[in-house]
Amino acid sequence: MHTNHNWSYFDNLFVITEVYKNFQHKDYDLIIKNIADSIGTTTDSVKFKISNMIYILSNGICGHSNYSE
């Protein structure tokens, strides 16, 4: 598990896909753990990435603003 994960395009798509596929019928923390284990990063990193995505998709209304373009 890496403390500094280099996020790839695939990693971002994987996060979106896994959350979308599973959020209605699986425990959220388990989804995050499975994602982190699959791409070799921490659960905090996955949560932060999701927060970045929310920020971008909400036009800055919510989520975390620290993202790269």
C-alpha positions as CSV (number, residue, x, y, z in Angstrom):
1,M,0.0,0.0,0.0
2,H,1.4,3.3,-1.0
3,T,1.2,6.5,1.1
4,N,1.6,8.6,-2.1
5,H,-0.5,7.1,-4.8
6,N,0.0,8.3,-8.4
7,W,-3.6,8.4,-9.6
8,S,-4.1,7.2,-13.2
9,Y,-7.1,7.7,-15.5
10,F,-7.9,4.0,-14.9
11,D,-7.9,4.5,-11.1
12,N,-10.4,7.5,-11.4
13,L,-12.7,5.5,-13.6
14,F,-12.4,2.5,-11.3
15,V,-13.5,4.6,-8.3
16,I,-16.5,6.0,-10.1
17,T,-17.5,2.7,-11.5
18,E,-17.2,0.8,-8.2
19,V,-19.0,3.4,-6.1
20,Y,-21.8,3.7,-8.7
21,K,-22.2,-0.1,-9.0
22,N,-22.2,-0.8,-5.3
23,F,-23.4,2.2,-3.3
24,Q,-27.1,1.0,-3.1
25,H,-26.5,-2.5,-1.7
26,K,-23.1,-2.5,0.0
27,D,-21.6,-0.8,3.0
28,Y,-19.8,2.4,2.0
29,D,-16.7,1.7,4.1
30,L,-16.4,-1.8,2.5
31,I,-16.7,-0.3,-1.0
32,I,-13.9,2.2,-0.1
33,K,-11.7,-0.6,1.4
34,N,-12.2,-2.8,-1.7
35,I,-11.2,0.1,-4.0
36,A,-8.2,1.0,-1.9
37,D,-7.0,-2.6,-1.8
38,S,-7.5,-3.1,-5.6
39,I,-5.5,-0.1,-6.6
40,G,-2.9,-0.3,-3.8
41,T,-3.6,2.9,-1.8
42,T,-5.1,3.9,1.5
43,T,-8.8,4.3,2.3
44,D,-8.2,7.9,3.2
45,S,-6.7,8.5,-0.3
46,V,-9.8,7.0,-1.9
47,K,-12.1,9.2,0.3
48,F,-10.1,12.3,-0.6
49,K,-10.3,11.4,-4.3
50,I,-14.1,11.0,-4.1
51,S,-14.3,14.4,-2.3
52,N,-12.3,16.0,-5.1
53,M,-14.7,14.5,-7.7
54,I,-17.7,15.8,-5.7
55,Y,-16.1,19.3,-5.7
56,I,-15.6,19.3,-9.5
57,L,-19.1,17.9,-10.2
58,S,-20.8,20.4,-7.9
59,N,-19.0,23.4,-9.3
60,G,-17.3,24.0,-6.0
61,I,-20.4,23.9,-3.8
62,C,-19.3,20.9,-1.7
63,G,-16.3,18.5,-1.5
64,H,-12.6,19.3,-1.3
65,S,-11.0,21.8,-3.7
66,N,-7.5,20.4,-3.8
67,Y,-7.5,18.7,-7.2
68,S,-5.3,18.8,-10.4
69,E,-6.6,19.5,-13.8
